[in-house]
Amino acid sequence: RVKTKLYEYQRRVLDWMQAKETEDVSHKTHPLWTECRTPDGSRLYVQCVTGLATLDRPAAAQPAPGGILAEEMGLGKTLETIALIASRPKPNPNPEFRDWEYDAVDHFVYHERH
């Protein structure tokens, strides 16, 4: 959990990064193919570069999750990245492990589970 309040632009960046991490393109057509309609109304997919045509929808390749966060210096890239990591915690497979929390003054602090 991040205690620092994000500015509105940082919140938008966090939303974008979360979307990039979880993007599902399995329902989309590959970007190099265009969907057309034949005179009888059926779908035809045409490859933009080669002109090749097919009746089967070419699925978009699943991209690697993530992206490039390129902002000016001092806008909070570190905070945005920490907020992204904190927004997607991994479940603890072993509840006997201790819970640790980062504190700006004390650094990592152990918290008892209740």
LINGI-V794670 format. One record per backbone hydrogen bond with DSSP energy under -0.5 kcal/mol. NH is the residue of the N-H (numbers start at 0). CO is the residue of the C=O. Records with the same first field share a line. If there is no record, write none. Layout:
BEGIN
NH->CO + CO
END
This chain:
BEGIN
2->0
10->6
11->7
12->8
13->9
14->10
15->11
16->12
17->13
18->14
19->15
20->16
21->17
22->18
24->22
27->24
29->57
32->29
33->45
35->43
37->41
40->37
43->35
44->53
45->33 + 43
46->51
47->31
50->46
53->44
58->56
59->24 + 27
62->60
65->19
68->66
69->67
70->68
74->71
79->75
80->76
81->77
82->78
83->79
84->80
85->81
86->82
87->83 + 84
88->85
92->90
94->92
96->93
98->110
99->97
100->108
102->106
106->102
108->100 + 106
110->98
END
